[in-house]
Amino acid sequence: MKIFCIAEAIILVTALGVAVLRGLPGPVFFPVRLFAVVYADFFRGIPTILLIYLLGFGIPALQLSGVPTSELFWGTVALVLVYTAYVSEVYRAGIESVHPSQNAAARSLGLSHGQSLRYVVVPQAVRRVIPPLLNDFIGLQKDTALVGVLGVIEAFRQTQIDQAATFNFTPGIVAAVLFLLITIPLTRLTDWLIGRDRRRLLAAAGAPV
Amino acid sequence: MSAVLVLNGVRKSFGELEVLRGIDLELAEHEVVCLIGASGSGKSTLLRCVNLLEPIDAGHIVVNGREVTANGVDANSVRRGIGIVFQAFNLFPHMSVLANVSLGPRKVLGLARAQAEQEATALLERIGLADKRDEYPDRLSGGQQQRVAIVRALAMKPDLMLLDEVTSALDPELVGEVLAVIRELAEEGMTMLIATHEMSFARDVANRVCFLDAGVILEQGSPEQIFKAPQEPRTKQFLQRIVEAGRL
């Protein structure tokens, strides 16, 4: 749960950063856009468990000085890297779904590209992508179990320990229930938000709700 | 009278299609010029080029004596002095009317919130929409939205206003209230370049009418001259069709 909360907070910010980098205009920013594209392709293409393995066992094994050796730290970093890639694509879709005329209106007032994003485009984009964002966070919540391969004692790892001691699958069921207790309310919240947006759209279009 | 806007041989293509094929035009201070012409004749593109929303391929655009199409000109500072109003209003749907109008003055001109909102309210009062200042755009009629869009542009205290078919997306009964606001601006001496399909409005409000055809200004003159005694066959043909459609 702690892994999830820390990772989620970091991802929300970094993913927006990657999405914004990818949308920078002009040839000057080509390398930056390229970086954002390569980043998203790379970290969406690698299985999460493989990256957790590589970072969690690989980096501490290098015995670099000044680098944390905590498996918990590197497991969280891996999750952040992977989910930032996913979430940046969600943000990008949101930014692109805002009609170009909104940007034109903002720029015509003299706002810079950054100001237009900050005050006009991103606020509208974020409202639109809240449901898919929550969807990704349900995924992230479950994937925290993968950090267990590093020996970090999260819920799933704990059940394996208990099972090995007692030959009893009850701890597994308890862990599953614990995960569901978190993910189901999140899922319902997502549904509710989607429904609310739909009602608003219909109301604005003058259609019966 | 000094020229607020000078266009010199302006050309613009979208891919293979050349939309503007050498536009020369000059607007003096306090002058109201209406651009008429069929859809696709380049009216909107011309306005978007003046506001640097579209880069031009050739020619020069000079605003208040400063060449804005030169290399290294800060487009944001140019746009600050030019107001544009779009056919589809383009209000920011996630902001209240007041926030829409005060965003530019606050973030671009650097006004404090209180002052920007006070000025915005005063402008809204002038068009009779002060009581809607806390509403969101989707709660307003099309005519009200377009009037707010005009005020949003005015809040930047522009030297030049560009109006791009501002009544084309409106129900007929809402056109009048928007035209009344524009007429008032003209009387106050605002320099305006107006692309429009409202011929009777152009006749009333314009100092000069330009007929655009296939990316060039084919004919220009006073409203009487263009509407009563057009010289070019293409102009005659265009006006004939307008009259037949009952729009003049």
Chai-1 contact restraints between the chains, C-beta under 6 A:
chainA,res_idxA,chainB,res_idxB,connection_type,confidence,min_distance_angstrom,max_distance_angstrom,comment,restraint_id
A,S101,B,N90,contact,1.0,0.0,6.0,A-B,restraint_1
A,A104,B,L53,contact,1.0,0.0,6.0,A-B,restraint_2
A,A105,B,N90,contact,1.0,0.0,6.0,A-B,restraint_3
A,S108,B,N51,contact,1.0,0.0,6.0,A-B,restraint_4
A,S108,B,R79,contact,1.0,0.0,6.0,A-B,restraint_5
A,S108,B,I84,contact,1.0,0.0,6.0,A-B,restraint_6
A,L109,B,G104,contact,1.0,0.0,6.0,A-B,restraint_7
A,G110,B,N76,contact,1.0,0.0,6.0,A-B,restraint_8
A,G110,B,R79,contact,1.0,0.0,6.0,A-B,restraint_9
A,G110,B,R80,contact,1.0,0.0,6.0,A-B,restraint_10
A,G110,B,V108,contact,1.0,0.0,6.0,A-B,restraint_11
A,L111,B,V108,contact,1.0,0.0,6.0,A-B,restraint_12
A,S112,B,N76,contact,1.0,0.0,6.0,A-B,restraint_13
A,Q115,B,K107,contact,1.0,0.0,6.0,A-B,restraint_14
A,V120,B,F92,contact,1.0,0.0,6.0,A-B,restraint_15
A,P123,B,H94,contact,1.0,0.0,6.0,A-B,restraint_16
A,Q124,B,H94,contact,1.0,0.0,6.0,A-B,restraint_17
A,A204,B,D138,contact,1.0,0.0,6.0,A-B,restraint_18
